[in-house]
Amino acid sequence: MSRDAVHGALSALFAETRTPPFVPGQTPIPPSGKVIGEAETRAMVDAALDGWLTTGRFNEQFEATLAAFVGVDRALTVNSGSSANLVAVSSLFSPLLGPAALTPGDEVITVAAGFPTTVNPVLQNGAVPVFVDILPGTYNIDPDLLLPALGPRTRAVVLAHTLGNPFDLAAVTAFCARHNLWLIEDCCDALGARYTLPADAPVWLPRAPSSDDPSLWRAGTDADRERHVGRFGHLATLSFYPAHHITMGEGGAVLLDDPLLARIAESIRDWGRDCWCAPGCDNTCGKRFGWQLGDLPAGYDHKYTYAHLGYNLKITDMQAACGLAQLGRLDGFVAARRAHFDHLSQRLADCAELLELPRATPHATPSWFGFPLTLRPGAGVNRVDLLQWLDQHKIGTRLLFAGNLTRQPYFAGRHYRVASELSETDTVMNHTFWIGLWPGLSEAMLDYAAEQICLFLGVGL
């Protein structure tokens, strides 16, 4: 069967697809999900018919299109957002960075209210996470706690933009520049979010150090004040799991501007090899058998020379094809999420005395992943009872990931430092949850979810 025939069959199949009507209390309202259709299926079939399977032409186009969207020089795909964080953090330990490289025992400032794999690579590389508290309502780091957390071995800051809401990038970049620290942005929940540095804030751009200049930051201009998240740090990460803003099933990406960091990250992704040939290519450097590295004999095949402790974290071209089709719909997805956030904010406004409603970080334009809610002390209800009520009415909920990482079972015996009281983090652990606002939900679904929350709380009765 030709490609045209296959595409024709797909068009006929999708023409027959109908979304069943929403039935309150019967139709599930998932907290997250994917929106895919004919375009994604066509692209994946095209990639399958190529028979290449590993990263190829679709991945090359996806990486270029994604980098252009965010405004970075390079996007490097990996097999998950968690792997993206592993590659990003591990890159800072590369010996190619010279004195700027992190070493085991160095400290990394972060928060405990988030997803484990933002922090796990710090532990995996032998560094020490230093935890500080968050702000209510935005669920991001309290920047006033950065300076008290600074120690003699502090070398980096690794933070996620919580549920698509950017953290205070003006304060964080100024702190990192002042103390010459690396910054990694975990944007796995925040693709499409933007931040504008206020007029009185200094503009800092990340840079890789050189033998002549150890500085990790340089001054920017007013043209650099407004940027997509992912353009403020030295490295940034994304996830393309089905719950996220775009999907390719499993998948993620590392975003970078610096060629040296890109070379390091690509090496770690591709088995740790020193060679940078694309799959199926040989002798890109022009001297495949002309290297002498480490204690290997002169002329040892560059394709089998390893500069880093690495992995194989590549994606398939079918995944990239799906992601490429999704990128074409990203603006609409982000707009829908923002519209749904505004709708839920309005519908739940009457519950504000009992629920802490989410709010955007000042100067930020979020790309919302979920709608977080925190029961206030005076609410007089138990979170578990509320979640069970919503579950009975087919309304999906999620907690704010790990709540407080330091209280998770796997953290027992780990080496970390707590630099401030984690009172707000514990509040999140005990009283916060979130509901969905992804593009696959209708206003009727959002209305029903809000009505059931209000009904449980006894508001508007």
Protein Blocks (a to p, Z undefined) as FASTA:
>chain_A
ZZklmmmmmmmmmmmpccddddehkaccdfbdcdddfklmmmmmmmmmnonopacfklmm
mmmmmmmmnopabdcddfbfklmmmmmmmmmmpfklmmmpccehiacdddfbdcfklmmm
mmmnopacddddddehjlpacfklmmmmpcfklcbdcdddeehiacdfklmmmmmmmnop
acdddfklmghiacdddfkbccdddddddfklmcfbdcddfklmpccehilmmbdcddfb
fklmbdehiadddddfbfklmmmmmmmmnnopabfcdehiahklopamlccehjbdehia
fklccfbdcddfbdcfklmmmmmmmmmmmmmmmmmmmmmmmmmmmmmmmmmmmpccdddd
ehiacddfbdcddddfklopafklmmmmmmmnopacddehjopamlgmklgopacddfbd
cklmmmmmmmgccddfbfkbcfklmmmmmmmmmmmnopoZZ
